[in-house]
Amino acid sequence: MDSNIFRPLVKTHTWSLGRHGGGQASVWDARSPRRLGACAAPATTWLQWGPRAECFLTATAYPRLTTGNQYKIWHYTGALLHKRECQDKEQLLYLLWQPGTFPKSELSKATVRGIEDSTPKPTAAYRPPGARNKPSTFTFHEHEAPHKPGESGAAPSKAAIKQKEKREARKARKAEEKAQDPSPPRAAAAAAPRPAFVSTGDPDKDKKIKNINKKLADIEKLKQMKAAGKPLEINQKQKIETEAALLKEIEQLRL
């Protein structure tokens, strides 16, 4: 396939080729480093420098890609020098530079004029080869009728209707029971503020007073539970009955 294009070259330069997303490639001088050129070669499956490092080739080869097989030869500045597209029933398997010996290349900074890349750029979404050049028959959610956000296009089922009726009946029954109950909610009895602890000067008495105050605080909590309608155990009721004796004991300790 156009073998005369691949002239053998002797590598005498240190270029490096960087590949990026979307088929973008850039050529850098590895000694500087300095970018020398760039080009775009999408769908590239094969990339190789020429032996003399003046140009490189990119190709879309089979079987990596079964359609659009082609190859291009680029100057190191990014100018396109040659392009060959495979025709119908042609397949590009691989490419090789023609072997041989050639004189050393003399590179210059002169601008290289390349040819125009006539490859059409894709402007639409990808479609498989079997569906190309055919009208699309795909419709999004064609089984659903148009509806507003938050609304269901299908009618509710009998089970859903029944569940909704049960929820509404239960809600109405609770509202009726609340309206028929005239008694106000029970409020917890406010705890009477206790005087701040004052030392008697006797460490033993102070210790006993503190222990009694803890018992009185527990009794106060039990009284609040009783006022709120919570059932108490027998030992809790007996503890409440000891309140008077504990208060009398504190008075005697403070004398």
C-alpha positions as CSV (number, residue, x, y, z in Angstrom):
1,M,0.0,0.0,0.0
2,D,1.9,3.0,-1.3
3,S,5.2,1.6,-0.1
4,N,7.2,4.3,-1.8
5,I,5.9,6.8,0.8
6,F,7.9,5.1,3.6
7,R,11.4,6.2,2.8
8,P,14.0,4.8,5.2
9,L,15.6,7.4,7.5
10,V,18.5,7.3,10.0
11,K,17.6,8.4,13.4
12,T,19.9,11.3,14.5
13,H,17.6,13.5,16.6
14,T,16.1,13.2,20.1
15,W,12.4,14.1,19.7
16,S,9.7,12.8,22.1
17,L,6.1,12.5,21.2
18,G,3.4,13.0,23.8
19,R,-0.1,11.7,23.3
20,H,-3.2,13.2,25.0
21,G,-6.9,12.6,25.1
22,G,-9.0,13.1,22.0
23,G,-6.2,12.1,19.5
24,Q,-4.1,15.1,20.3
25,A,-0.3,14.7,20.0
26,S,2.6,17.1,20.6
27,V,6.3,16.8,19.7
28,W,8.9,18.0,22.2
29,D,12.7,18.5,22.0
30,A,13.9,16.2,24.8
31,R,17.1,18.3,25.4
32,S,15.5,21.7,25.9
33,P,12.6,20.7,26.7
34,R,10.7,22.7,24.1
35,R,7.5,22.0,22.1
36,L,8.2,21.8,18.4
37,G,4.7,21.0,17.0
38,A,1.3,19.5,17.6
39,C,-1.4,17.7,15.6
40,A,-4.7,16.0,16.0
41,A,-5.1,12.3,14.9
42,P,-8.2,10.9,16.5
43,A,-8.9,7.1,16.5
44,T,-5.2,6.4,16.3
45,T,-4.2,2.8,17.0
46,W,-0.6,2.8,15.6
47,L,2.0,5.5,16.0
48,Q,5.7,5.2,15.0
49,W,8.6,7.6,14.3
50,G,10.5,7.5,11.1
51,P,14.1,6.2,11.5
52,R,15.5,9.7,10.8
53,A,13.1,11.4,13.2
54,E,11.9,13.9,10.7
55,C,8.4,12.6,10.6
56,F,6.1,10.0,12.2
57,L,3.1,8.1,11.1
58,T,-0.3,7.5,12.7
59,A,-2.8,4.9,11.6
60,T,-6.2,3.5,12.4
61,A,-5.6,-0.2,11.9
62,Y,-7.6,-3.5,11.8
63,P,-8.7,-5.4,13.9
64,R,-8.6,-2.7,16.7
65,L,-11.0,-0.7,14.6
66,T,-12.9,-2.3,11.7
67,T,-14.0,0.9,10.1
68,G,-12.2,4.0,9.0
69,N,-8.9,2.3,8.4
70,Q,-6.3,4.9,7.2
71,Y,-2.8,6.2,7.8
72,K,-1.2,9.6,7.9
73,I,2.4,10.9,7.8
74,W,3.2,14.0,9.8
75,H,6.2,16.3,9.9
76,Y,7.7,16.8,13.4
77,T,6.3,20.4,13.4
78,G,2.7,18.9,13.1
79,A,2.2,19.5,9.4
80,L,0.3,16.7,7.6
81,L,2.5,15.4,4.7
82,H,0.5,12.5,3.4
83,K,-2.8,10.7,4.0
84,R,-4.2,7.4,2.6
85,E,-7.8,6.2,3.4
86,C,-8.8,2.6,2.8
87,Q,-11.5,2.0,0.3
88,D,-14.4,-0.4,0.6
89,K,-13.4,-4.0,1.6
90,E,-9.8,-2.8,2.3
91,Q,-8.3,-3.5,5.7
92,L,-5.1,-1.9,7.1
93,L,-3.3,-4.5,9.3
94,Y,0.1,-2.9,10.1
95,L,2.7,-0.5,8.6
96,L,6.5,-0.6,8.3
97,W,9.1,1.9,7.1
98,Q,11.0,0.7,4.1
99,P,14.5,-0.4,5.1
100,G,17.6,1.1,3.7
101,T,20.4,3.6,4.3
102,F,20.0,7.3,3.7
103,P,22.1,10.4,4.4
104,K,21.9,12.4,7.6
105,S,19.0,14.8,7.6
106,E,19.6,18.5,7.9
107,L,16.8,20.0,9.9
108,S,15.9,23.7,9.6
109,K,13.5,26.1,11.3
110,A,11.8,26.8,7.9
111,T,8.0,26.4,8.0
112,V,6.8,23.2,6.4
113,R,3.6,23.5,4.4
114,G,1.4,20.4,4.6
115,I,-1.7,19.2,3.0
116,E,-5.2,19.8,4.2
117,D,-6.8,17.1,6.3
118,S,-10.2,16.4,4.7
119,T,-11.4,13.9,7.4
120,P,-14.9,15.0,8.4
121,K,-15.2,15.8,12.1
122,P,-18.0,14.0,13.9
123,T,-20.9,16.4,14.7
124,A,-23.5,14.0,16.1
125,A,-23.6,11.2,18.6
126,Y,-22.0,7.9,17.6
127,R,-24.3,5.4,15.9
128,P,-23.2,1.8,15.0
129,P,-22.5,1.0,11.4
130,G,-25.7,-1.0,11.0
131,A,-27.9,2.0,12.1
132,R,-26.2,4.7,10.0
133,N,-28.0,6.5,7.2
134,K,-31.3,5.2,8.7
135,P,-34.0,7.2,10.5
136,S,-34.0,6.7,14.3
137,T,-37.0,4.9,15.8
138,F,-36.0,5.4,19.4
139,T,-38.4,7.4,21.7
140,F,-37.8,8.1,25.3
141,H,-40.4,6.5,27.6
142,E,-42.9,6.0,24.8
143,H,-45.1,4.0,27.0
144,E,-45.7,6.9,29.4
145,A,-48.1,9.8,28.8
146,P,-46.8,13.3,29.4
147,H,-47.3,14.4,33.0
148,K,-46.2,17.1,35.4
149,P,-43.2,16.4,37.8
150,G,-44.3,14.6,40.9
151,E,-47.4,13.1,39.2
152,S,-47.7,9.5,38.2
153,G,-48.7,8.8,34.6
154,A,-50.5,5.5,35.5
155,A,-53.8,5.4,37.5
156,P,-53.4,4.3,41.1
157,S,-54.2,0.6,41.8
158,K,-57.0,-0.7,44.0
159,A,-54.6,-1.6,46.8
160,A,-53.2,1.9,46.8
161,I,-56.6,3.5,46.9
162,K,-57.6,1.2,49.8
163,Q,-54.4,2.0,51.8
164,K,-55.1,5.8,51.3
165,E,-58.7,5.3,52.6
166,K,-57.4,3.5,55.7
167,R,-54.9,6.3,56.5
168,E,-57.6,9.0,56.1
169,A,-60.0,7.0,58.4
170,R,-57.3,6.5,61.0
171,K,-56.4,10.2,61.0
172,A,-60.1,11.2,61.3
173,R,-60.6,8.8,64.3
174,K,-57.6,10.2,66.2
175,A,-58.9,13.8,65.7
176,E,-62.4,12.8,67.0
177,E,-61.0,11.1,70.1
178,K,-58.9,14.1,70.8
179,A,-61.9,16.4,70.5
180,Q,-64.0,14.2,72.9
181,D,-61.4,14.2,75.7
182,P,-62.2,17.3,77.8
183,S,-59.5,16.7,80.4
184,P,-56.4,18.8,79.9
185,P,-53.0,17.0,79.7
186,R,-51.4,16.4,83.1
187,A,-48.5,18.6,83.8
188,A,-45.6,17.5,85.9
189,A,-45.5,18.9,89.3
190,A,-43.0,21.7,89.6
191,A,-40.2,20.8,91.9
192,A,-39.9,23.1,94.9
193,P,-36.6,24.8,94.9
194,R,-34.3,23.6,97.7
195,P,-32.1,25.9,99.7
196,A,-28.4,26.0,98.8
197,F,-26.2,23.8,101.0
198,V,-24.7,25.6,104.0
199,S,-21.9,23.9,105.9
200,T,-22.5,23.3,109.6
201,G,-18.8,23.3,110.4
202,D,-18.8,19.6,111.3
203,P,-17.5,17.3,108.4
204,D,-19.5,14.3,109.6
205,K,-22.8,16.3,109.7
206,D,-22.1,17.9,106.3
207,K,-21.6,14.4,104.8
208,K,-24.9,13.1,106.2
209,I,-26.8,16.2,105.0
210,K,-25.5,15.7,101.5
211,N,-26.6,12.0,101.4
212,I,-30.0,13.0,102.7
213,N,-30.3,15.7,100.0
214,K,-29.6,13.1,97.3
215,K,-32.4,10.9,98.7
216,L,-34.8,13.9,98.7
217,A,-33.9,14.6,95.1
218,D,-34.7,11.0,94.1
219,I,-38.0,11.3,96.0
220,E,-38.9,14.5,94.1
221,K,-38.4,12.7,90.8
222,L,-40.7,9.9,91.9
223,K,-43.3,12.4,92.9
224,Q,-43.2,14.0,89.4
225,M,-43.5,10.5,87.8
226,K,-46.6,9.9,90.0
227,A,-48.1,13.3,89.0
228,A,-47.6,12.4,85.3
229,G,-49.7,9.3,85.8
230,K,-46.8,6.8,85.6
231,P,-47.2,3.6,87.8
232,L,-44.7,3.2,90.6
233,E,-43.3,0.1,92.2
234,I,-44.0,-0.7,95.9
235,N,-40.4,0.2,96.9
236,Q,-40.7,3.6,95.1
237,K,-44.0,4.4,97.0
238,Q,-42.3,3.4,100.3
239,K,-39.4,5.7,99.4
240,I,-41.8,8.7,99.0
241,E,-43.3,8.0,102.4
242,T,-39.8,8.5,104.0
243,E,-39.7,12.2,102.9
244,A,-41.0,13.6,106.1
245,A,-38.5,11.7,108.3
246,L,-35.6,12.8,106.1
247,L,-36.6,16.4,106.3
248,K,-36.8,16.2,110.1
249,E,-33.4,14.5,110.3
250,I,-31.8,17.4,108.3
251,E,-33.3,19.9,110.7
252,Q,-31.8,18.1,113.7
253,L,-28.3,17.9,112.0
254,R,-28.3,21.7,111.3
255,L,-28.9,22.5,115.0
